[in-house]
Amino acid sequence: MADIDQTNAKKLALLIDADNVRATFLPIIIREASAIGTIVVRRVYGHFASASMASWQKLLHEYALTPVHVPPASRGKNASDMRLAIEAMDLLHQKHLQGICIASSDSDFTSLASRIREDGLEVIGFGEKKTTAPYVAACDRFFYCDLLLDQEKEEKTPKPERTRKAAKPARPTLPTDEIFDALEDASGDDGWARLGTVGQVLIKRMPDFDPRNYGYKKLSDLFADLKSVESRRLESTNGSALMVRRKPTAKPRSA
């Protein structure tokens, strides 16, 4: 989300459940995590003696990942999950981390995410749209890698092909009620609010909120499509900021 202020000062640990995450998601995971902070720990967990890890083997050196080989303890048990959770707890008080990234759609990590947040560290989740709501809610931020990957593919598709009647990726319904609630809470007495502040309020309430999930490259693009919202550029000594507000004649909850 390019319209929301972020900092690279945070030290992050990235822990990947390779049994549950597609290797094709890795560039997205690295990119989004790097936009939030500096990844000082990069570990990927899985049974690396198995053929299913071949796609991950090719990426270890390219992305400076530390492989953590976890042989299956028994049939039906995911030993990688347990190892990842144990090492996450070990990292809580090491390396002066400010956040831990967990790449997995497995709802078993819900309790782990909640426990990490209790210690004051930020939790950034990476998974797919199938991830359960409680797991998403336990994170400070959550990225749907499958939706982001679909968005990237669509952007790379030539425009003539985009206009054809080929089926587009299914996207979630735009949460207009939540968007307008955030706009109202972030606005001043005159009804105007900084777009970045609106985005921050949205993420606090919806960890998985990202304009790209709905087909918009930036938050400003999303707001530009809302007919009941107007915008203006505010210039100050600290730079410029995009301001937004509901149009005075706009009806409640109407886009």
One Martini backbone bead per residue (centre of mass of N, CA, C, O) as a GRO file, in nm:
protein
  255
    1MET     BB    1   0.081   0.047   0.031
    2ALA     BB    2   0.183   0.350  -0.083
    3ASP     BB    3  -0.012   0.553   0.102
    4ILE     BB    4   0.140   0.428   0.350
    5ASP     BB    5   0.326   0.474   0.604
    6GLN     BB    6   0.666   0.358   0.634
    7THR     BB    7   0.932   0.158   0.782
    8ASN     BB    8   1.290   0.041   0.791
    9ALA     BB    9   1.364   0.005   1.111
   10LYS     BB   10   1.257  -0.267   1.134
   11LYS     BB   11   1.305  -0.580   1.281
   12LEU     BB   12   1.282  -0.893   1.108
   13ALA     BB   13   1.118  -1.211   1.100
   14LEU     BB   14   1.122  -1.490   0.868
   15LEU     BB   15   0.866  -1.749   0.865
   16ILE     BB   16   0.842  -2.053   0.670
   17ASP     BB   17   0.584  -2.271   0.554
   18ALA     BB   18   0.651  -2.492   0.302
   19ASP     BB   19   0.392  -2.684   0.338
   20ASN     BB   20   0.185  -2.403   0.294
   21VAL     BB   21   0.369  -2.257   0.075
   22ARG     BB   22   0.428  -2.112  -0.214
   23ALA     BB   23   0.708  -2.035  -0.395
   24THR     BB   24   0.570  -1.808  -0.576
   25PHE     BB   25   0.538  -1.608  -0.316
   26LEU     BB   26   0.819  -1.501  -0.227
   27PRO     BB   27   0.854  -1.224  -0.368
   28ILE     BB   28   0.614  -1.098  -0.217
   29ILE     BB   29   0.708  -1.142   0.072
   30ILE     BB   30   0.974  -0.986   0.055
   31ARG     BB   31   0.861  -0.716  -0.042
   32GLU     BB   32   0.654  -0.656   0.189
   33ALA     BB   33   0.848  -0.687   0.428
   34SER     BB   34   1.059  -0.471   0.327
   35ALA     BB   35   0.847  -0.229   0.350
   36ILE     BB   36   0.837  -0.254   0.675
   37GLY     BB   37   1.139  -0.381   0.691
   38THR     BB   38   1.415  -0.565   0.820
   39ILE     BB   39   1.543  -0.874   0.726
   40VAL     BB   40   1.734  -1.075   0.962
   41VAL     BB   41   1.541  -1.331   0.931
   42ARG     BB   42   1.560  -1.642   0.720
   43ARG     BB   43   1.316  -1.901   0.732
   44VAL     BB   44   1.269  -2.245   0.620
   45TYR     BB   45   1.020  -2.503   0.655
   46GLY     BB   46   1.102  -2.859   0.602
   47HIS     BB   47   1.117  -3.153   0.397
   48PHE     BB   48   1.411  -3.152   0.209
   49ALA     BB   49   1.401  -3.468   0.109
   50SER     BB   50   1.168  -3.394  -0.058
   51ALA     BB   51   1.025  -3.330  -0.369
   52SER     BB   52   0.840  -3.081  -0.277
   53MET     BB   53   1.117  -2.892  -0.227
   54ALA     BB   54   1.237  -2.808  -0.506
   55SER     BB   55   1.128  -2.512  -0.538
   56TRP     BB   56   1.291  -2.413  -0.281
   57GLN     BB   57   1.586  -2.484  -0.344
   58LYS     BB   58   1.617  -2.258  -0.575
   59LEU     BB   59   1.577  -2.005  -0.347
   60LEU     BB   60   1.783  -1.995  -0.115
   61HIS     BB   61   2.016  -1.817  -0.244
   62GLU     BB   62   1.858  -1.581  -0.375
   63TYR     BB   63   1.710  -1.519  -0.064
   64ALA     BB   64   1.871  -1.599   0.189
   65LEU     BB   65   1.788  -1.883   0.302
   66THR     BB   66   1.720  -2.082   0.588
   67PRO     BB   67   1.719  -2.412   0.619
   68VAL     BB   68   1.477  -2.625   0.796
   69HIS     BB   69   1.507  -2.946   0.871
   70VAL     BB   70   1.194  -3.153   0.895
   71PRO     BB   71   1.118  -3.440   0.985
   72PRO     BB   72   0.873  -3.649   1.008
   73ALA     BB   73   0.740  -3.785   1.291
   74SER     BB   74   0.449  -3.852   1.164
   75ARG     BB   75   0.167  -3.941   1.047
   76GLY     BB   76  -0.024  -3.637   1.035
   77LYS     BB   77   0.225  -3.467   1.128
   78ASN     BB   78   0.349  -3.126   1.175
   79ALA     BB   79   0.670  -3.049   1.246
   80SER     BB   80   0.713  -2.765   1.126
   81ASP     BB   81   0.518  -2.609   1.305
   82MET     BB   82   0.658  -2.662   1.574
   83ARG     BB   83   0.936  -2.546   1.501
   84LEU     BB   84   0.843  -2.262   1.432
   85ALA     BB   85   0.714  -2.193   1.706
   86ILE     BB   86   0.965  -2.234   1.883
   87GLU     BB   87   1.150  -2.022   1.732
   88ALA     BB   88   0.967  -1.781   1.775
   89MET     BB   89   0.997  -1.778   2.085
   90ASP     BB   90   1.306  -1.745   2.086
   91LEU     BB   91   1.295  -1.461   1.920
   92LEU     BB   92   1.148  -1.259   2.108
   93HIS     BB   93   1.446  -1.211   2.287
   94GLN     BB   94   1.594  -1.155   2.011
   95LYS     BB   95   1.762  -0.917   1.815
   96HIS     BB   96   1.563  -0.685   1.853
   97LEU     BB   97   1.277  -0.722   1.764
   98GLN     BB   98   0.960  -0.590   1.603
   99GLY     BB   99   0.905  -0.854   1.417
  100ILE     BB  100   0.690  -1.124   1.278
  101CYS     BB  101   0.688  -1.342   1.005
  102ILE     BB  102   0.413  -1.545   0.878
  103ALA     BB  103   0.417  -1.814   0.638
  104SER     BB  104   0.075  -1.903   0.645
  105SER     BB  105  -0.260  -2.070   0.640
  106ASP     BB  106  -0.245  -2.189   0.917
  107SER     BB  107  -0.453  -2.185   1.200
  108ASP     BB  108  -0.240  -2.287   1.418
  109PHE     BB  109  -0.108  -1.979   1.434
  110THR     BB  110  -0.296  -1.806   1.610
  111SER     BB  111  -0.166  -1.834   1.894
  112LEU     BB  112   0.112  -1.731   1.816
  113ALA     BB  113   0.032  -1.448   1.725
  114SER     BB  114  -0.091  -1.362   1.996
  115ARG     BB  115   0.167  -1.405   2.168
  116ILE     BB  116   0.349  -1.202   2.023
  117ARG     BB  117   0.171  -0.951   2.078
  118GLU     BB  118   0.193  -0.959   2.389
  119ASP     BB  119   0.513  -0.870   2.353
  120GLY     BB  120   0.496  -0.620   2.128
  121LEU     BB  121   0.495  -0.754   1.855
  122GLU     BB  122   0.480  -0.771   1.527
  123VAL     BB  123   0.237  -0.923   1.296
  124ILE     BB  124   0.303  -1.084   0.980
  125GLY     BB  125   0.098  -1.214   0.735
  126PHE     BB  126   0.107  -1.505   0.502
  127GLY     BB  127  -0.130  -1.603   0.242
  128GLU     BB  128  -0.453  -1.702   0.180
  129LYS     BB  129  -0.794  -1.660   0.142
  130LYS     BB  130  -0.846  -1.928   0.324
  131THR     BB  131  -0.791  -1.793   0.568
  132THR     BB  132  -0.876  -1.750   0.875
  133ALA     BB  133  -1.011  -1.498   1.062
  134PRO     BB  134  -0.860  -1.537   1.338
  135TYR     BB  135  -0.574  -1.528   1.218
  136VAL     BB  136  -0.590  -1.250   1.091
  137ALA     BB  137  -0.671  -1.097   1.360
  138ALA     BB  138  -0.387  -1.176   1.507
  139CYS     BB  139  -0.281  -0.970   1.314
  140ASP     BB  140  -0.157  -0.666   1.195
  141ARG     BB  141  -0.088  -0.809   0.921
  142PHE     BB  142  -0.234  -0.924   0.596
  143PHE     BB  143  -0.139  -1.127   0.313
  144TYR     BB  144  -0.268  -1.210  -0.006
  145CYS     BB  145  -0.086  -1.375  -0.233
  146ASP     BB  146  -0.294  -1.462  -0.452
  147LEU     BB  147  -0.407  -1.177  -0.510
  148LEU     BB  148  -0.137  -1.037  -0.577
  149LEU     BB  149  -0.064  -1.225  -0.812
  150ASP     BB  150  -0.312  -1.164  -0.987
  151GLN     BB  151  -0.258  -0.859  -1.010
  152GLU     BB  152   0.016  -0.882  -1.154
  153LYS     BB  153  -0.083  -1.038  -1.402
  154GLU     BB  154  -0.287  -0.824  -1.495
  155GLU     BB  155  -0.079  -0.588  -1.534
  156LYS     BB  156   0.095  -0.762  -1.755
  157THR     BB  157  -0.142  -0.752  -1.930
  158PRO     BB  158  -0.244  -0.659  -2.208
  159LYS     BB  159  -0.499  -0.450  -2.277
  160PRO     BB  160  -0.644  -0.604  -2.509
  161GLU     BB  161  -0.678  -0.863  -2.328
  162ARG     BB  162  -0.844  -0.733  -2.094
  163THR     BB  163  -1.105  -0.663  -2.282
  164ARG     BB  164  -1.179  -0.927  -2.281
  165LYS     BB  165  -1.404  -1.203  -2.181
  166ALA     BB  166  -1.225  -1.292  -1.977
  167ALA     BB  167  -1.181  -1.417  -1.681
  168LYS     BB  168  -1.161  -1.278  -1.377
  169PRO     BB  169  -1.052  -1.249  -1.084
  170ALA     BB  170  -1.168  -1.311  -0.786
  171ARG     BB  171  -1.304  -1.069  -0.562
  172PRO     BB  172  -1.357  -0.900  -0.307
  173THR     BB  173  -1.565  -0.711  -0.136
  174LEU     BB  174  -1.602  -0.394  -0.087
  175PRO     BB  175  -1.561  -0.224   0.233
  176THR     BB  176  -1.742   0.050   0.260
  177ASP     BB  177  -1.824   0.079   0.553
  178GLU     BB  178  -1.533   0.071   0.671
  179ILE     BB  179  -1.421   0.306   0.506
  180PHE     BB  180  -1.622   0.529   0.613
  181ASP     BB  181  -1.559   0.494   0.910
  182ALA     BB  182  -1.259   0.569   0.887
  183LEU     BB  183  -1.303   0.848   0.766
  184GLU     BB  184  -1.464   0.964   1.004
  185ASP     BB  185  -1.247   0.908   1.234
  186ALA     BB  186  -1.007   1.076   1.070
  187SER     BB  187  -1.160   1.329   1.081
  188GLY     BB  188  -1.242   1.642   1.110
  189ASP     BB  189  -1.461   1.898   1.147
  190ASP     BB  190  -1.451   1.935   0.816
  191GLY     BB  191  -1.413   1.614   0.704
  192TRP     BB  192  -1.113   1.595   0.674
  193ALA     BB  193  -0.858   1.353   0.558
  194ARG     BB  194  -0.593   1.168   0.565
  195LEU     BB  195  -0.523   0.901   0.378
  196GLY     BB  196  -0.311   0.764   0.559
  197THR     BB  197  -0.491   0.756   0.812
  198VAL     BB  198  -0.715   0.583   0.696
  199GLY     BB  199  -0.534   0.338   0.638
  200GLN     BB  200  -0.448   0.287   0.934
  201VAL     BB  201  -0.731   0.234   1.044
  202LEU     BB  202  -0.799  -0.005   0.862
  203ILE     BB  203  -0.567  -0.196   0.953
  204LYS     BB  204  -0.645  -0.212   1.253
  205ARG     BB  205  -0.933  -0.344   1.174
  206MET     BB  206  -0.795  -0.469   0.890
  207PRO     BB  207  -0.524  -0.660   0.834
  208ASP     BB  208  -0.623  -0.738   0.515
  209PHE     BB  209  -0.600  -0.461   0.406
  210ASP     BB  210  -0.592  -0.406   0.040
  211PRO     BB  211  -0.631  -0.258  -0.261
  212ARG     BB  212  -0.526  -0.505  -0.437
  213ASN     BB  213  -0.764  -0.702  -0.364
  214TYR     BB  214  -0.963  -0.490  -0.553
  215GLY     BB  215  -0.778  -0.373  -0.811
  216TYR     BB  216  -0.577  -0.167  -0.664
  217LYS     BB  217  -0.272  -0.015  -0.640
  218LYS     BB  218  -0.400   0.219  -0.467
  219LEU     BB  219  -0.571   0.402  -0.239
  220SER     BB  220  -0.625   0.644  -0.428
  221ASP     BB  221  -0.769   0.477  -0.648
  222LEU     BB  222  -1.004   0.386  -0.478
  223PHE     BB  223  -1.111   0.673  -0.396
  224ALA     BB  224  -1.153   0.771  -0.694
  225ASP     BB  225  -1.403   0.555  -0.727
  226LEU     BB  226  -1.559   0.717  -0.515
  227LYS     BB  227  -1.833   0.919  -0.569
  228SER     BB  228  -1.867   1.020  -0.248
  229VAL     BB  229  -1.570   1.135  -0.297
  230GLU     BB  230  -1.330   1.382  -0.212
  231SER     BB  231  -1.033   1.572  -0.322
  232ARG     BB  232  -0.711   1.706  -0.198
  233ARG     BB  233  -0.422   1.907  -0.191
  234LEU     BB  234  -0.184   1.940   0.074
  235GLU     BB  235   0.022   2.210   0.151
  236SER     BB  236   0.345   2.210   0.318
  237THR     BB  237   0.646   2.217   0.486
  238ASN     BB  238   0.624   1.881   0.495
  239GLY     BB  239   0.448   1.880   0.241
  240SER     BB  240   0.227   1.653   0.093
  241ALA     BB  241  -0.136   1.576   0.101
  242LEU     BB  242  -0.404   1.362   0.082
  243MET     BB  243  -0.738   1.462   0.083
  244VAL     BB  244  -1.048   1.342   0.236
  245ARG     BB  245  -1.416   1.328   0.168
  246ARG     BB  246  -1.734   1.357   0.204
  247LYS     BB  247  -1.984   1.450   0.037
  248PRO     BB  248  -2.234   1.652   0.140
  249THR     BB  249  -2.453   1.485  -0.058
  250ALA     BB  250  -2.392   1.223   0.053
  251LYS     BB  251  -2.489   0.915   0.121
  252PRO     BB  252  -2.496   0.681   0.334
  253ARG     BB  253  -2.314   0.410   0.220
  254SER     BB  254  -2.232   0.552  -0.058
  255ALA     BB  255  -2.039   0.510  -0.366
   0.00000   0.00000   0.00000
